[in-house]
Amino acid sequence: MPSQFLKVALEAAKNAEEIITAYYTDDMKVEMKEDETPVTLADRGAEKVIRETIKRAFPDHGFLGEEYGIEAGESPYLWIIDPIDATKNYIRKIPIFGTQIALMKGEELVLGVSNAPLLNELLYAEVGEGAFLNGKPIQVSNVARPQDAMVCHGGLKWFVEKGTFRGIYNLINDAARTRGFGDFYMYHLAASGRADAVVEAAISVWDIAAITVIVREAGGKVTDIQGQSITKDTASLVATNGILHNTVLDYFKDA
């Protein structure tokens, strides 16, 4: 049975969806942030409603969001929010975008919700309770070799910038099939067994906190490219069905 934490997170995701879909028009206003990434009224409105929804239920919890930063709480619980992951897709009317909501207790990620409204995919998980897609249990694949695997990756320029391009190049060459979906969607594929491994060279914690819980609860494994545990400072990611994990990490061991 879903915990109160999960019930509130799902409510927050649905409230955000109403704002996101309402602003999904041809005349949406786009601004550029200081880091030269785009932001819309939908991003800001969605994060606000997520925070408000959660605060009503848990007023002592803290928040870390892409648009409004850190807000300290009085409890060990921290909600990590990306109101629209893949804002650039959203702006260009590419329907691969979604809301990411995660809960961290201390240093442990314990809950994740990933809602992609135009794809009709709502994934969620709590530690110890399994992972679900639209209410049905999901699990990772059992593919054991890169030569049989579907591998997804983030933007290739980031591998060049981070000095890990040789690793992704060799992995792509060995894999049965590769696609650069980017953003949250490739983790949906991995968690539900439709892809087998995902590698990203540059991420922020709000990009991957929710899907870390989801992939793990679906039976997979998630670390950074060096094989280290996920923290608020993690800057790269490898997510696999678990069977492939060490093999994928080996491609980057000299990076």
Accessible surface in RSA format (square Angstrom, percent):
REM  Atomic radii and reference values for relative SASA: ProtOr
REM  Chains: A
REM  Algorithm: Lee & Richards
REM  Probe-radius: 1.40
REM  Slices: 20
REM RES _ NUM      All-atoms   Total-Side   Main-Chain    Non-polar    All polar
REM                ABS   REL    ABS   REL    ABS   REL    ABS   REL    ABS   REL
RES MET A   1   198.85 103.0 129.45  85.7  69.40 165.2 101.56  86.3  97.30 128.9
RES PRO A   2    62.36  45.4  52.23  47.6  10.13  36.8  55.54  45.9   6.82  42.4
RES SER A   3    38.93  32.9  28.66  38.2  10.27  23.7  38.72  82.5   0.21   0.3
RES GLN A   4   105.40  58.9  96.75  70.7   8.66  20.6  42.88  91.3  62.52  47.4
RES PHE A   5    51.12  25.6  51.00  31.6   0.12   0.3  51.00  30.9   0.12   0.3
RES LEU A   6     7.15   4.0   7.15   5.1   0.00   0.0   7.15   5.0   0.00   0.0
RES LYS A   7    90.88  44.3  82.63  50.7   8.25  19.7  51.30  46.2  39.59  42.2
RES VAL A   8     6.30   4.1   5.94   5.4   0.36   0.9   6.30   5.5   0.00   0.0
RES ALA A   9     0.00   0.0   0.00   0.0   0.00   0.0   0.00   0.0   0.00   0.0
RES LEU A  10    36.55  20.4  35.89  25.7   0.66   1.7  36.23  25.4   0.32   0.9
RES GLU A  11    86.55  49.7  78.77  59.6   7.78  18.5  33.20  64.2  53.35  43.6
RES ALA A  12     0.00   0.0   0.00   0.0   0.00   0.0   0.00   0.0   0.00   0.0
RES ALA A  13     0.29   0.3   0.29   0.4   0.00   0.0   0.29   0.4   0.00   0.0
RES LYS A  14    96.28  47.0  95.14  58.4   1.15   2.7  64.62  58.2  31.66  33.7
RES ASN A  15    35.95  24.8  33.77  32.6   2.18   5.2   5.23  12.6  30.72  29.7
RES ALA A  16     0.00   0.0   0.00   0.0   0.00   0.0   0.00   0.0   0.00   0.0
RES GLU A  17    38.69  22.2  38.18  28.9   0.51   1.2   4.25   8.2  34.45  28.1
RES GLU A  18   122.71  70.4 113.65  86.0   9.06  21.6  42.31  81.8  80.39  65.6
RES ILE A  19    42.60  24.2  39.97  29.8   2.63   6.3  42.60  30.7   0.00   0.0
RES ILE A  20     0.73   0.4   0.73   0.5   0.00   0.0   0.73   0.5   0.00   0.0
RES THR A  21    55.92  39.8  41.04  41.6  14.87  35.4  28.24  37.9  27.67  41.8
RES ALA A  22    73.95  68.0  44.74  69.0  29.21  66.4  57.20  80.6  16.75  44.4
RES TYR A  23    87.91  41.0  86.50  49.2   1.41   3.7  49.56  37.2  38.35  47.3
RES TYR A  24    48.65  22.7  32.80  18.7  15.85  41.2  29.62  22.3  19.03  23.5
RES THR A  25    58.23  41.4  53.16  53.9   5.08  12.1  52.56  70.6   5.67   8.6
RES ASP A  26   141.15  98.9 104.08 103.6  37.08  87.7  37.83  89.0 103.33 103.1
RES ASP A  27   124.68  87.3  96.25  95.8  28.44  67.2  47.52 111.8  77.16  77.0
RES MET A  28    29.82  15.4   7.55   5.0  22.27  53.0  13.70  11.6  16.12  21.4
RES LYS A  29   129.38  63.1 117.79  72.3  11.59  27.6  72.63  65.4  56.75  60.5
RES VAL A  30    60.40  39.7  31.63  28.6  28.77  69.3  31.63  27.5  28.77  78.0
RES GLU A  31    65.24  37.5  59.87  45.3   5.37  12.8  30.07  58.2  35.17  28.7
RES MET A  32   121.72  63.0  90.71  60.0  31.01  73.8  77.12  65.6  44.59  59.1
RES LYS A  33    45.77  22.3  32.88  20.2  12.90  30.7  35.36  31.8  10.41  11.1
RES GLU A  34   183.72 105.5 147.97 111.9  35.75  85.1  71.00 137.3 112.72  92.0
RES ASP A  35    97.33  68.2  68.66  68.3  28.67  67.8  49.10 115.5  48.23  48.1
RES GLU A  36   140.01  80.4 127.20  96.2  12.82  30.5  40.59  78.5  99.42  81.2
RES THR A  37    46.08  32.8  46.08  46.7   0.00   0.0  45.75  61.5   0.32   0.5
RES PRO A  38    15.15  11.0  10.83   9.9   4.32  15.7  10.83   8.9   4.32  26.8
RES VAL A  39     0.47   0.3   0.19   0.2   0.29   0.7   0.24   0.2   0.24   0.6
RES THR A  40     3.56   2.5   1.80   1.8   1.76   4.2   3.56   4.8   0.00   0.0
RES LEU A  41    82.70  46.1  78.19  55.9   4.50  11.3  78.19  54.9   4.50  12.1
RES ALA A  42     0.26   0.2   0.01   0.0   0.25   0.6   0.01   0.0   0.25   0.7
RES ASP A  43     0.60   0.4   0.60   0.6   0.00   0.0   0.04   0.1   0.56   0.6
RES ARG A  44    74.42  31.2  74.42  37.9   0.00   0.0  19.97  27.3  54.45  33.0
RES GLY A  45    19.32  23.8   0.00   N/A  19.32  23.8  17.52  48.1   1.80   4.0
RES ALA A  46     0.00   0.0   0.00   0.0   0.00   0.0   0.00   0.0   0.00   0.0
RES GLU A  47     0.00   0.0   0.00   0.0   0.00   0.0   0.00   0.0   0.00   0.0
RES LYS A  48   107.27  52.3 105.08  64.5   2.19   5.2  50.37  45.3  56.90  60.6
RES VAL A  49    29.77  19.6  29.39  26.6   0.38   0.9  29.63  25.7   0.15   0.4
RES ILE A  50     0.00   0.0   0.00   0.0   0.00   0.0   0.00   0.0   0.00   0.0
RES ARG A  51    17.59   7.4  17.59   9.0   0.00   0.0  13.21  18.1   4.38   2.7
RES GLU A  52    91.17  52.3  88.55  67.0   2.62   6.2  33.41  64.6  57.76  47.2
RES THR A  53     4.02   2.9   1.17   1.2   2.85   6.8   1.15   1.5   2.87   4.3
RES ILE A  54     0.00   0.0   0.00   0.0   0.00   0.0   0.00   0.0   0.00   0.0
RES LYS A  55    77.80  38.0  74.43  45.7   3.37   8.0  37.62  33.9  40.18  42.8
RES ARG A  56   167.23  70.2 131.79  67.2  35.44  84.4  79.88 109.2  87.34  52.9
RES ALA A  57    42.36  38.9  13.28  20.5  29.08  66.2  22.59  31.8  19.77  52.4
RES PHE A  58    27.43  13.7  25.55  15.8   1.88   4.9  27.39  16.6   0.04   0.1
RES PRO A  59   110.12  80.3  82.89  75.6  27.23  99.0  83.97  69.3  26.15 162.5
RES ASP A  60    62.51  43.8  57.46  57.2   5.05  11.9  23.24  54.7  39.27  39.2
RES HIS A  61    13.16   7.2   7.46   5.2   5.70  14.6   0.00   0.0  13.16  15.3
RES GLY A  62     1.91   2.4   0.00   N/A   1.91   2.4   1.88   5.2   0.03   0.1
RES PHE A  63     0.44   0.2   0.44   0.3   0.00   0.0   0.44   0.3   0.00   0.0
RES LEU A  64    26.58  14.8  26.58  19.0   0.00   0.0  26.58  18.7   0.00   0.0
RES GLY A  65     0.82   1.0   0.00   N/A   0.82   1.0   0.00   0.0   0.82   1.8
RES GLU A  66    53.57  30.8  36.40  27.5  17.17  40.9   2.59   5.0  50.98  41.6
RES GLU A  67    30.73  17.6   3.99   3.0  26.74  63.7   1.13   2.2  29.59  24.2
RES TYR A  68    88.34  41.2  62.46  35.5  25.89  67.4  64.26  48.3  24.08  29.7
RES GLY A  69    29.45  36.3   0.00   N/A  29.45  36.3  27.26  74.8   2.19   4.9
RES ILE A  70   118.59  67.5  95.49  71.1  23.10  55.7  95.49  68.8  23.10  62.7
RES GLU A  71    62.44  35.8  57.87  43.8   4.57  10.9  32.52  62.9  29.92  24.4
RES ALA A  72    95.11  87.4  62.47  96.4  32.63  74.2  67.73  95.4  27.37  72.5
RES GLY A  73    34.28  42.3   0.00   N/A  34.28  42.3   6.13  16.8  28.15  63.0
RES GLU A  74   167.66  96.3 127.47  96.4  40.19  95.7  54.45 105.3 113.21  92.4
RES SER A  75    27.90  23.6   7.51  10.0  20.39  47.0  13.36  28.4  14.54  20.4
RES PRO A  76    83.48  60.8  64.22  58.5  19.25  70.0  78.00  64.4   5.48  34.0
RES TYR A  77    39.77  18.6  37.38  21.3   2.39   6.2  19.92  15.0  19.85  24.5
RES LEU A  78    25.16  14.0  25.16  18.0   0.00   0.0  25.16  17.7   0.00   0.0
RES TRP A  79     0.00   0.0   0.00   0.0   0.00   0.0   0.00   0.0   0.00   0.0
RES ILE A  80     1.90   1.1   0.12   0.1   1.78   4.3   0.12   0.1   1.78   4.8
RES ILE A  81     0.00   0.0   0.00   0.0   0.00   0.0   0.00   0.0   0.00   0.0
RES ASP A  82     1.59   1.1   1.52   1.5   0.07   0.2   0.00   0.0   1.59   1.6
RES PRO A  83     0.09   0.1   0.09   0.1   0.00   0.0   0.09   0.1   0.00   0.0
RES ILE A  84     1.83   1.0   0.09   0.1   1.74   4.2   0.09   0.1   1.74   4.7
RES ASP A  85     7.77   5.4   7.12   7.1   0.65   1.5   0.65   1.5   7.12   7.1
RES ALA A  86    12.36  11.4   0.11   0.2  12.25  27.9   7.49  10.5   4.87  12.9
RES THR A  87    16.74  11.9  12.80  13.0   3.94   9.4   7.49  10.1   9.25  14.0
RES LYS A  88   127.45  62.2 125.30  76.9   2.15   5.1  74.96  67.5  52.49  55.9
RES ASN A  89    25.88  17.9  25.55  24.7   0.34   0.8   0.28   0.7  25.60  24.7
RES TYR A  90     0.19   0.1   0.19   0.1   0.00   0.0   0.19   0.1   0.00   0.0
RES ILE A  91    43.05  24.5  31.19  23.2  11.86  28.6  31.19  22.5  11.86  32.2
RES ARG A  92   187.37  78.7 162.17  82.7  25.20  60.0  45.59  62.3 141.78  85.9
RES LYS A  93    71.48  34.9  53.52  32.8  17.96  42.8  49.02  44.1  22.46  23.9
RES ILE A  94    73.67  41.9  72.70  54.2   0.97   2.3  73.67  53.1   0.00   0.0
RES PRO A  95    57.68  42.0  57.68  52.6   0.00   0.0  57.68  47.6   0.00   0.0
RES ILE A  96    35.43  20.2  35.43  26.4   0.00   0.0  35.43  25.5   0.00   0.0
RES PHE A  97     0.99   0.5   0.97   0.6   0.02   0.1   0.97   0.6   0.02   0.1
RES GLY A  98     0.24   0.3   0.00   N/A   0.24   0.3   0.24   0.7   0.00   0.0
RES THR A  99     0.76   0.5   0.75   0.8   0.01   0.0   0.03   0.0   0.72   1.1
RES GLN A 100     1.67   0.9   1.59   1.2   0.08   0.2   1.43   3.0   0.24   0.2
RES ILE A 101     0.02   0.0   0.00   0.0   0.02   0.0   0.00   0.0   0.02   0.1
RES ALA A 102     0.58   0.5   0.58   0.9   0.00   0.0   0.58   0.8   0.00   0.0
RES LEU A 103     0.20   0.1   0.20   0.1   0.00   0.0   0.20   0.1   0.00   0.0
RES MET A 104     0.52   0.3   0.49   0.3   0.04   0.1   0.49   0.4   0.04   0.0
RES LYS A 105   100.67  49.1  95.01  58.3   5.66  13.5  44.72  40.2  55.95  59.6
RES GLY A 106    38.81  47.9   0.00   N/A  38.81  47.9  32.45  89.1   6.35  14.2
RES GLU A 107   126.53  72.6 106.76  80.8  19.77  47.1  67.46 130.5  59.07  48.2
RES GLU A 108    96.54  55.4  92.03  69.6   4.52  10.8  38.75  75.0  57.79  47.2
RES LEU A 109     8.37   4.7   2.37   1.7   6.00  15.1   2.37   1.7   6.00  16.1
RES VAL A 110    29.64  19.5  26.85  24.3   2.80   6.7  26.85  23.3   2.80   7.6
RES LEU A 111     1.69   0.9   1.69   1.2   0.00   0.0   1.69   1.2   0.00   0.0
RES GLY A 112     0.00   0.0   0.00   N/A   0.00   0.0   0.00   0.0   0.00   0.0
RES VAL A 113     0.03   0.0   0.03   0.0   0.00   0.0   0.03   0.0   0.00   0.0
RES SER A 114     0.00   0.0   0.00   0.0   0.00   0.0   0.00   0.0   0.00   0.0
RES ASN A 115     3.73   2.6   3.73   3.6   0.00   0.0   0.00   0.0   3.73   3.6
RES ALA A 116     0.01   0.0   0.00   0.0   0.01   0.0   0.00   0.0   0.01   0.0
RES PRO A 117    22.09  16.1   1.77   1.6  20.32  73.9   5.46   4.5  16.63 103.4
RES LEU A 118    78.17  43.5  48.33  34.6  29.84  75.0  50.99  35.8  27.18  73.1
RES LEU A 119    50.67  28.2  29.92  21.4  20.74  52.1  34.90  24.5  15.77  42.4
RES ASN A 120   115.41  79.6 108.29 104.6   7.12  17.1  30.87  74.3  84.53  81.7
RES GLU A 121    19.61  11.3  18.21  13.8   1.40   3.3   5.57  10.8  14.05  11.5
RES LEU A 122    28.57  15.9  28.37  20.3   0.20   0.5  28.37  19.9   0.20   0.5
RES LEU A 123     0.39   0.2   0.39   0.3   0.00   0.0   0.39   0.3   0.00   0.0
RES TYR A 124    33.03  15.4  33.03  18.8   0.00   0.0   9.90   7.4  23.12  28.5
RES ALA A 125     0.86   0.8   0.00   0.0   0.86   2.0   0.86   1.2   0.00   0.0
RES GLU A 126    21.89  12.6  20.67  15.6   1.22   2.9   5.68  11.0  16.21  13.2
RES VAL A 127    72.00  47.4  55.53  50.3  16.48  39.7  55.53  48.2  16.48  44.7
RES GLY A 128    64.70  79.8   0.00   N/A  64.70  79.8  35.78  98.2  28.91  64.8
RES GLU A 129   105.04  60.3  88.10  66.7  16.94  40.3  25.48  49.3  79.56  65.0
RES GLY A 130    24.78  30.6   0.00   N/A  24.78  30.6  21.04  57.7   3.74   8.4
RES ALA A 131     2.05   1.9   0.00   0.0   2.05   4.7   0.00   0.0   2.05   5.4
RES PHE A 132    51.81  25.9  51.81  32.1   0.00   0.0  51.81  31.4   0.00   0.0
RES LEU A 133    34.04  19.0  31.91  22.8   2.13   5.3  31.91  22.4   2.13   5.7
RES ASN A 134    74.34  51.3  47.59  46.0  26.75  64.4  31.89  76.8  42.45  41.0
RES GLY A 135    45.07  55.6   0.00   N/A  45.07  55.6  20.82  57.1  24.26  54.3
RES LYS A 136   152.08  74.2 151.79  93.1   0.30   0.7  94.89  85.4  57.20  60.9
RES PRO A 137   106.49  77.6  86.57  78.9  19.93  72.4  86.76  71.6  19.73 122.6
RES ILE A 138    28.46  16.2  12.81   9.5  15.64  37.7  19.89  14.3   8.57  23.3
RES GLN A 139   135.23  75.6 129.37  94.5   5.86  14.0  33.96  72.3 101.27  76.8
RES VAL A 140    20.71  13.6  10.58   9.6  10.12  24.4  10.58   9.2  10.12  27.5
RES SER A 141    22.02  18.6   8.70  11.6  13.31  30.7  18.08  38.5   3.94   5.5
RES ASN A 142   125.55  86.6 111.80 108.0  13.75  33.1  28.03  67.5  97.52  94.3
RES VAL A 143    34.71  22.8  28.93  26.2   5.78  13.9  34.71  30.2   0.00   0.0
RES ALA A 144    61.57  56.6  43.45  67.1  18.12  41.2  43.45  61.2  18.12  48.0
RES ARG A 145   126.34  53.0 126.04  64.3   0.30   0.7  52.41  71.6  73.94  44.8
RES PRO A 146    10.84   7.9  10.15   9.3   0.69   2.5  10.84   9.0   0.00   0.0
RES GLN A 147    90.82  50.8  76.39  55.8  14.43  34.4  34.06  72.5  56.77  43.1
RES ASP A 148    79.14  55.4  58.18  57.9  20.96  49.6  21.12  49.7  58.02  57.9
RES ALA A 149     0.72   0.7   0.28   0.4   0.44   1.0   0.72   1.0   0.00   0.0
RES MET A 150    20.68  10.7  19.07  12.6   1.62   3.9  19.08  16.2   1.61   2.1
RES VAL A 151     1.21   0.8   1.21   1.1   0.00   0.0   1.21   1.1   0.00   0.0
RES CYS A 152     0.00   0.0   0.00   0.0   0.00   0.0   0.00   0.0   0.00   0.0
RES HIS A 153    20.05  11.0  19.81  13.8   0.23   0.6  10.59  10.9   9.46  11.0
RES GLY A 154     4.88   6.0   0.00   N/A   4.88   6.0   4.41  12.1   0.47   1.1
RES GLY A 155    44.56  54.9   0.00   N/A  44.56  54.9  31.11  85.4  13.45  30.1
RES LEU A 156    72.29  40.3  66.69  47.7   5.61  14.1  66.74  46.9   5.55  14.9
RES LYS A 157   141.97  69.3 132.18  81.1   9.79  23.3  81.30  73.2  60.67  64.6
RES TRP A 158    94.11  37.8  94.11  45.6   0.00   0.0  72.78  38.8  21.33  34.6
RES PHE A 159     0.00   0.0   0.00   0.0   0.00   0.0   0.00   0.0   0.00   0.0
RES VAL A 160    94.19  62.0  79.99  72.4  14.20  34.2  81.17  70.5  13.02  35.3
RES GLU A 161   118.36  68.0  83.85  63.4  34.51  82.2  39.72  76.8  78.64  64.2
RES LYS A 162   107.37  52.4  78.86  48.4  28.52  67.9  36.48  32.8  70.90  75.5
RES GLY A 163    55.94  69.0   0.00   N/A  55.94  69.0  35.03  96.1  20.90  46.8
RES THR A 164     8.92   6.3   7.67   7.8   1.25   3.0   8.92  12.0   0.00   0.0
RES PHE A 165    78.81  39.4  77.57  48.0   1.24   3.2  77.57  47.0   1.24   3.6
RES ARG A 166   190.65  80.0 182.95  93.3   7.70  18.3  65.16  89.0 125.49  76.1
RES GLY A 167     4.42   5.4   0.00   N/A   4.42   5.4   1.35   3.7   3.07   6.9
RES ILE A 168     0.00   0.0   0.00   0.0   0.00   0.0   0.00   0.0   0.00   0.0
RES TYR A 169   115.46  53.9 114.52  65.2   0.94   2.5  73.70  55.4  41.76  51.5
RES ASN A 170    59.36  40.9  58.08  56.1   1.28   3.1  11.46  27.6  47.90  46.3
RES LEU A 171     0.27   0.2   0.27   0.2   0.00   0.0   0.27   0.2   0.00   0.0
RES ILE A 172    48.51  27.6  41.53  30.9   6.98  16.8  41.53  29.9   6.98  19.0
RES ASN A 173    93.70  64.6  60.87  58.8  32.83  79.1  22.42  54.0  71.28  68.9
RES ASP A 174    56.71  39.7  47.78  47.6   8.93  21.1   4.37  10.3  52.34  52.2
RES ALA A 175    14.27  13.1   0.00   0.0  14.27  32.5   0.00   0.0  14.27  37.8
RES ALA A 176    65.31  60.1  25.31  39.1  40.01  91.0  34.52  48.6  30.79  81.6
RES ARG A 177   123.45  51.8 117.31  59.8   6.14  14.6  48.62  66.4  74.83  45.3
RES THR A 178    28.60  20.3  21.75  22.0   6.85  16.3   1.80   2.4  26.80  40.5
RES ARG A 179   109.93  46.2 106.52  54.3   3.41   8.1  31.39  42.9  78.54  47.6
RES GLY A 180    49.60  61.2   0.00   N/A  49.60  61.2  10.08  27.7  39.52  88.5
RES PHE A 181    68.37  34.2  49.49  30.7  18.88  49.1  54.96  33.3  13.42  38.4
RES GLY A 182    12.37  15.3   0.00   N/A  12.37  15.3  12.37  34.0   0.00   0.0
RES ASP A 183    49.97  35.0  41.16  41.0   8.81  20.8   6.94  16.3  43.03  42.9
RES PHE A 184     0.42   0.2   0.00   0.0   0.42   1.1   0.29   0.2   0.13   0.4
RES TYR A 185    34.06  15.9  34.06  19.4   0.00   0.0   7.85   5.9  26.21  32.3
RES MET A 186     0.00   0.0   0.00   0.0   0.00   0.0   0.00   0.0   0.00   0.0
RES TYR A 187     2.44   1.1   1.58   0.9   0.86   2.2   1.84   1.4   0.60   0.7
RES HIS A 188     0.56   0.3   0.31   0.2   0.25   0.6   0.56   0.6   0.00   0.0
RES LEU A 189    12.14   6.8  12.14   8.7   0.00   0.0  12.14   8.5   0.00   0.0
RES ALA A 190     1.76   1.6   0.88   1.4   0.88   2.0   0.88   1.2   0.88   2.3
RES ALA A 191     0.00   0.0   0.00   0.0   0.00   0.0   0.00   0.0   0.00   0.0
RES SER A 192    24.53  20.7   4.38   5.8  20.15  46.4   4.38   9.3  20.15  28.2
RES GLY A 193    28.98  35.7   0.00   N/A  28.98  35.7   6.57  18.0  22.41  50.2
RES ARG A 194   104.76  44.0  78.03  39.8  26.73  63.6  64.92  88.7  39.84  24.1
RES ALA A 195     0.27   0.3   0.00   0.0   0.27   0.6   0.27   0.4   0.00   0.0
RES ASP A 196     8.22   5.8   8.09   8.1   0.13   0.3   0.00   0.0   8.22   8.2
RES ALA A 197     0.04   0.0   0.04   0.1   0.00   0.0   0.04   0.1   0.00   0.0
RES VAL A 198     0.07   0.0   0.00   0.0   0.07   0.2   0.00   0.0   0.07   0.2
RES VAL A 199     0.00   0.0   0.00   0.0   0.00   0.0   0.00   0.0   0.00   0.0
RES GLU A 200    19.05  10.9  19.05  14.4   0.00   0.0   0.83   1.6  18.22  14.9
RES ALA A 201     5.53   5.1   0.12   0.2   5.41  12.3   0.25   0.3   5.28  14.0
RES ALA A 202    32.37  29.8  13.97  21.6  18.40  41.9  15.24  21.5  17.13  45.4
RES ILE A 203    21.36  12.2   2.25   1.7  19.11  46.1   8.06   5.8  13.29  36.1
RES SER A 204    42.40  35.8  37.48  50.0   4.92  11.3   9.34  19.9  33.06  46.3
RES VAL A 205     7.49   4.9   4.98   4.5   2.51   6.0   4.98   4.3   2.51   6.8
RES TRP A 206    58.24  23.4  56.35  27.3   1.88   4.4  53.33  28.4   4.91   8.0
RES ASP A 207    32.65  22.9  30.58  30.4   2.07   4.9   8.64  20.3  24.01  23.9
RES ILE A 208     0.23   0.1   0.21   0.2   0.02   0.0   0.23   0.2   0.00   0.0
RES ALA A 209     0.84   0.8   0.84   1.3   0.00   0.0   0.84   1.2   0.00   0.0
RES ALA A 210     1.44   1.3   0.36   0.6   1.08   2.4   0.36   0.5   1.08   2.9
RES ILE A 211     1.24   0.7   1.21   0.9   0.03   0.1   1.21   0.9   0.03   0.1
RES THR A 212     0.00   0.0   0.00   0.0   0.00   0.0   0.00   0.0   0.00   0.0
RES VAL A 213     2.47   1.6   1.29   1.2   1.18   2.8   2.47   2.1   0.00   0.0
RES ILE A 214     1.19   0.7   1.19   0.9   0.00   0.0   1.19   0.9   0.00   0.0
RES VAL A 215     0.08   0.1   0.08   0.1   0.00   0.0   0.08   0.1   0.00   0.0
RES ARG A 216    93.93  39.4  80.91  41.2  13.02  31.0  35.83  49.0  58.11  35.2
RES GLU A 217    41.91  24.1  24.87  18.8  17.04  40.6   3.08   6.0  38.83  31.7
RES ALA A 218     4.56   4.2   0.00   0.0   4.56  10.4   2.18   3.1   2.37   6.3
RES GLY A 219    51.11  63.0   0.00   N/A  51.11  63.0  31.35  86.0  19.76  44.3
RES GLY A 220    12.78  15.8   0.00   N/A  12.78  15.8   0.26   0.7  12.52  28.0
RES LYS A 221    91.04  44.4  90.24  55.4   0.80   1.9  49.29  44.4  41.75  44.5
RES VAL A 222     3.54   2.3   0.00   0.0   3.54   8.5   0.00   0.0   3.54   9.6
RES THR A 223     8.98   6.4   8.98   9.1   0.00   0.0   8.98  12.1   0.00   0.0
RES ASP A 224    19.32  13.5  19.32  19.2   0.00   0.0   0.41   1.0  18.91  18.9
RES ILE A 225     5.41   3.1   2.71   2.0   2.70   6.5   2.71   2.0   2.70   7.3
RES GLN A 226   112.81  63.1  84.17  61.5  28.64  68.2  54.18 115.3  58.63  44.5
RES GLY A 227    28.40  35.0   0.00   N/A  28.40  35.0   5.50  15.1  22.90  51.3
RES GLN A 228   111.36  62.3 109.49  80.0   1.86   4.4  33.07  70.4  78.28  59.4
RES SER A 229    83.19  70.3  71.63  95.6  11.57  26.6  32.67  69.6  50.53  70.8
RES ILE A 230    11.72   6.7   0.08   0.1  11.64  28.1   0.08   0.1  11.64  31.6
RES THR A 231    59.59  42.4  58.75  59.6   0.84   2.0  51.99  69.8   7.60  11.5
RES LYS A 232    74.30  36.2  61.13  37.5  13.17  31.4  49.71  44.7  24.59  26.2
RES ASP A 233   130.56  91.5 105.83 105.3  24.73  58.5  35.76  84.2  94.80  94.5
RES THR A 234    13.07   9.3   2.09   2.1  10.98  26.2   7.10   9.5   5.97   9.0
RES ALA A 235    58.24  53.5  53.25  82.2   4.99  11.3  53.31  75.1   4.93  13.1
RES SER A 236    13.69  11.6  13.36  17.8   0.33   0.8   9.06  19.3   4.63   6.5
RES LEU A 237     0.11   0.1   0.05   0.0   0.06   0.2   0.08   0.1   0.03   0.1
RES VAL A 238     0.01   0.0   0.00   0.0   0.01   0.0   0.01   0.0   0.00   0.0
RES ALA A 239     0.00   0.0   0.00   0.0   0.00   0.0   0.00   0.0   0.00   0.0
RES THR A 240     0.09   0.1   0.00   0.0   0.09   0.2   0.09   0.1   0.00   0.0
RES ASN A 241     6.54   4.5   0.69   0.7   5.85  14.1   1.02   2.5   5.51   5.3
RES GLY A 242    28.10  34.6   0.00   N/A  28.10  34.6  13.39  36.7  14.71  32.9
RES ILE A 243    95.87  54.6  67.91  50.6  27.96  67.4  76.53  55.1  19.33  52.5
RES LEU A 244     1.14   0.6   1.13   0.8   0.02   0.0   1.14   0.8   0.00   0.0
RES HIS A 245     1.52   0.8   1.52   1.1   0.00   0.0   1.52   1.6   0.00   0.0
RES ASN A 246   100.37  69.2  98.52  95.2   1.85   4.4  29.81  71.8  70.55  68.2
RES THR A 247    52.76  37.5  50.81  51.5   1.95   4.7  24.44  32.8  28.32  42.8
RES VAL A 248     1.43   0.9   1.43   1.3   0.00   0.0   1.43   1.2   0.00   0.0
RES LEU A 249    27.81  15.5  25.66  18.4   2.15   5.4  25.92  18.2   1.89   5.1
RES ASP A 250    80.71  56.5  72.67  72.3   8.04  19.0  15.67  36.9  65.04  64.9
RES TYR A 251    50.34  23.5  28.25  16.1  22.09  57.5  27.63  20.8  22.71  28.0
RES PHE A 252     5.03   2.5   0.00   0.0   5.03  13.1   0.81   0.5   4.22  12.1
RES LYS A 253   151.46  73.9 114.32  70.1  37.15  88.4  72.38  65.1  79.09  84.2
RES ASP A 254   136.54  95.6 100.16  99.7  36.38  86.0  42.62 100.3  93.92  93.7
RES ALA A 255    67.56  62.1   5.64   8.7  61.91 140.8  38.86  54.7  28.69  76.0
END  Absolute sums over single chains surface
CHAIN  1 A    11515.2       9018.4       2496.8       5975.8       5539.4
END  Absolute sums over all chains
TOTAL         11515.2       9018.4       2496.8       5975.8       5539.4
